[in-house]
Amino acid sequence: KIRKKQKKIVFIISMILIFLFTGIALANDLQHLFQQVEQLKIQRQGYVLGAILNPEQIKTAASNRVDESSNWTYKFRDKNLFVVADKTSNRVLIIYEQFKDLKQKNIQDLIGDLYMSFDEPTVLAHDKRVYWAYTKKGKITSKEFDAVKQDKKNLDILAKIKFISDINIMEKTKGDTTGQVSYIISSDPILNFFKNQKL
């Protein structure tokens, strides 16, 4: 009986250690992901994807909270910009803006501003969607993307900017047509990590 109890205690301790070391390994993986994304320096209005909020940004977050995103994140607004951050580390997970009833000229101004910030996009689709995609080495050019697509290879995309308009960006629209527009800056590997580990 004593031996059985000892074996049971050893088993419990072993399981605790396994969970402990697994947790440490996962935390290190996430930290590494954050650092890789931060090094890409993808930012809007001083908010850098993957980076820790600075003291001024934390103050802004505290006084401009939007409805809670989940148990492990918080969302806040800085003027028109929305930011979602990790509660534990205060690192930026998502940056986005959304607009209703924008005229085509305003949409073109916004996309022009994004071009100035992020240079030529990786993909343009149907005059309504624009994508900038990044690996850990930096932004993927449209030529690189087309070459990879032709070779039917996979890209390890670390971060992306997705711009969506429900009216044409460049091709003329009829009259004073207005549309809804949004862009979102995020890292799928980081978001998937949270989804898999924290839900």
N, C-alpha and C positions, 0 to 999 in steps of 0.2 A: 504493500500500500504506500509506503514511504517513497519507494522508487517511482511508482506511478505519479505521485504528487510532484516529485522532483522533475520527472519528464514533462509533466504538464506545465510546470513553472518555466522550464527551459524553453518549451515550445512557445509560450506566451511572450517571453522576453525576446525570442528570435523574431516573432512576428512584429513586435513593436519596433525592433531595430530595422527590420526590412521596410516597414512603412516610413520610419524616420528618414532612412537613407534615400528612399524613393522620393520623398517630399523634398529633400535637399537637392537631389539631382534635377527634379522638375523645376525648382526655383532657379537653379543655375541656368537651365535651358532657357527659361523665360527671360532672365537677366541678359543672357547672351543675345537673344532675339531683339530685345529692346535696344541694346547697344548698337547692333547692326543697323537697325532702322534709324536710330538717332543720327548715326554717321552719314546718312543720306542727306540730312539737313533739308527735309521737305517741310516748309513752314508757311503759315499764313498769319499775318498780323503779330508776329513774334512767337506764335505757338508752334513748336517743333514736334512733328510726329515721333513718338517714342521717347521724348525727353521729359525730364521732371519739370513740373511747373515751378517757376521762380516765385519768390515771396509775394511780389506784386500780383502775379497771376493767381496765386492761392487766395489772396484777399478778394480779387474780382470774382473768383469761383464761389467764395463763401457768401458774397452779397448778391449774387445773380444766379442762384440755383434754379434749375428747371426740374420738372418731375424726375424722380429717381429712375435711373435706367435699369438697375438691377441691384442685387445685394452686394455686388463687388465693384460697381462703378458709380460715378456720379456725373451729372451733366450740368453745364452752365452756359450762360450766354455772355458774350462780350460784343456789344453793339449788334451787328447782324450775324456774327460768327457764333456757331455752337461748338462746344468742345466736350468730349466725353473722356474722362480720366479714370485710372485705376485707383480705388480707395486706399489700397495698401501702400503704393509707391508714389502716388500723384503723377504718374507718367501718362502722357497723352496717348489715347487709343484711337480716337476719331476726331477729325475736324471737318465741319461742313457748313454750308450756307444754302438756304433755299428761298426762292423768290416766287411770288405770284404776280400775274398780270404784267409781265415785263414786255416792253415793245422790242421789236427785233434789233433796233439800234442799241438799246441797253444791253441786250444779250451779246451783241457783237463787242461792246465795250468790256463786258465782263470776261468774255473769252480772250479778248486782247490782253487784259490784265493777267490772266492765267498764263498766256503765252510769254509775257514779259517775265513772269516769275519762274516758269518751268521749261521755257524754250519750246522747240517743236515737239508736238505730241507723238506718241508711239502709234496710235491708231485714230483715224477719223472714220465714222460710220454713218452713212445715210444723212449727212448734214444735220444730225441731231444728237450725236454722241461723240465725245472726244475722250480718249484715254491716254494717260501718261503711266507707263509701267516701269518698275525699277527692280533690278536684281541687287545683290549686295555690292556689285561693282559700280552701280550707278544706273542712270536712265537708259532704257532700251530705245534705240532709234527706230524709226519706221522701216529702214532698210534691214536692220538686224532682225526685226520682228518678221518681216516678209521672208527673209532667208530661212529663219527657223521654221516658219509655217510651211514653206516649200519642202524642207527636209523632214517635215513631220516629227520634229523634236519637241521636247517639253522645256519650258523655261521655268526656272525657280524664281517666281516673282515674289519679291519680299514686301513691296508696297506699291500702291497705285492711287491715282487720282482719276475719278470718274465724273465726267460732266455730262448731264442729260438735259435736253431741252425738248419740249413737246411741240415746238414749231421749228421750222428751218432756221439755221444759224446764218447762212450766207445767201442762199437762193431767195429772191424777193417773195414776200408774202402779200396777200391781197389786203389792201386798205390798212387800217390800224390794228392788225391782228396782234394779240398779246398771248404770251404763253407762260407756263410754269417752268422754272429752271432750278436745277440744284447741282452742286458738286460735292463730292465726299472724298476725303483723304483718309486712307486706312491701310492697315497691314493684315492681310488674310491669315498669315501664319500666327500672328499674335492673337487675333480674334478667335481663331480656331483653337488655339491653346487654352484660352479662357473658357470657351464653349465646352471643350472636352474635359477640362480639369475642375471647373468651378460650378457647373450646372448640376 
